[in-house]
């Protein structure tokens, strides 16, 4: 796949504070890449350098092969930025906001009007397009904020904590639209401190803390990196000790033990193990009443890598 | 440039929509000018200010001495303070040092001219920073000149009668002929410095230029508002230069300033009978004045760290410069130091420019003041440009 964004060796200091230290990553076409870290980890500084808002002390950013610099407009049209703060004009209507930013990206006339209508449809604001945005709900404002970033059909969309402060319904709508955009081939750089968003949306995740990328990869790669296992919790009756012993003999089982109401099994891949585990339980006469799979999550990985919880 | 005008257009729409421009740029200055006009319309009357008028009588005739007597009587009644000088040099030095606000010069030969009907000239030399004294001296000189003219006319008629008793119809013809003679009296302004704004125009112009500084703030301070509001990140991420953003804000400031001044000039002309002067000269002063105001407010926006901070600092600067620049009252009246200090403000140059083109002067009389305003614009504009560009990079 074509690389859309290549950030290499980004460094940024503010006085004595090292905000970003040697950050490098790449994003391919159609890929959603997450920067996961707590507030103050360096996520916004990193994307500010990627978007050309902030000049790195050292390091380079290329979008679609074009170097991005603060003092140049080259490559900017390939980037769509959705800032963390609402970046809309409250005394303009939704359509006026979209038209204004569209014109800054060189869109004109019928092309602009058509695209504005499309984006309004995508963000579900067609019915409210002529209302001043100060009259919108928080979720509607956030949707418009995201829509402006999409208007000019960027190849790279940067979403900086796009769900902060929105209601669950709008949040879900935003996440769905990001999934849809990824399917359309747009490269997405997504920052969040919500582990579940990163897990749901991102093909790859970089865990960032104190300006340094601690680890990077798919969710499974990150989990395996720190040795975490999937856990299968089976609620069952019968000779639990015997059942556990039988399960422990299966290939792929790391550990199996009896608990108060069933069996706990640790494995590196729950999905692969589950069919053979069920057959085993059946063969030893266990009466199974429930099965739950617990995959290790990024929260645990973050805790392991940084020694602190994600929301610290 | 296209991006800059698009940003300016968007901001203009926002300003017109939130009504802040109408309140600060039009309604408030217009209301205050009108109130000042009603309350202080006679503030320029002689008894409300110390009027220091000089007299140089190089003629020494009975006719010229009569003016001295009139002025002495006014001095005795406390209407003005009269200083008499032996020569023009001494009188000019007194004006220069602000000992007197203006002096009346009666040239040698005035008495003879009055007796023979020859043309004569009375000059008034005034300090531009003592508009009231100069205006009063001009009025007195003008009235005195008219009196001398009437005396000439009477004399001419009497001489005609002395040639014998003419028939009634011939007498009437002499009278007509005398009345139709070209005026022998000319009242001369020796320089534009002597020209004054009338009270109506003074208050209209004063309030207009005072609030101009608040009005243009809406443009340049918008940079800080957009930074705080989050939209600046989006502007800077777009494929437009930083210069376009700063230029867009400056264009808005300029447009709001020109709109405000134009509306105020038209409104005060019809509401208060303000006489702004020749349109070309006024336009020149308005354009350079708005540029200077934009430059000063641009420096403040570039130096401030927040929109509120810029607004507060801008208000302090605008009020201080406005007061010092004589937008509320002629601050230089009788105080040379303040008079000179006032020229550190664009306000003073704007008011002076308007005074220079008042009273039927050519528009070119505005050029010195417009030049000074342009100098403010260029020097401070360059500083503002650098500061605001730097602000966008951080």
Interface residues (C-beta under 8 A of the other chain):
Chain A: X48 X51 X52 X53 X55 X70 X71 X73 X76 X77 X79 X81 X83 X85 X86 X87 X88 X89 X91 X92 X96 X100 X101 X103 X104 X105 X106 X148
Chain B: X3 X6 X10 X13 X14 X17 X18 X229 X230 X231 X233 X234 X235 X236 X237 X238 X239 X240 X241 X242 X393
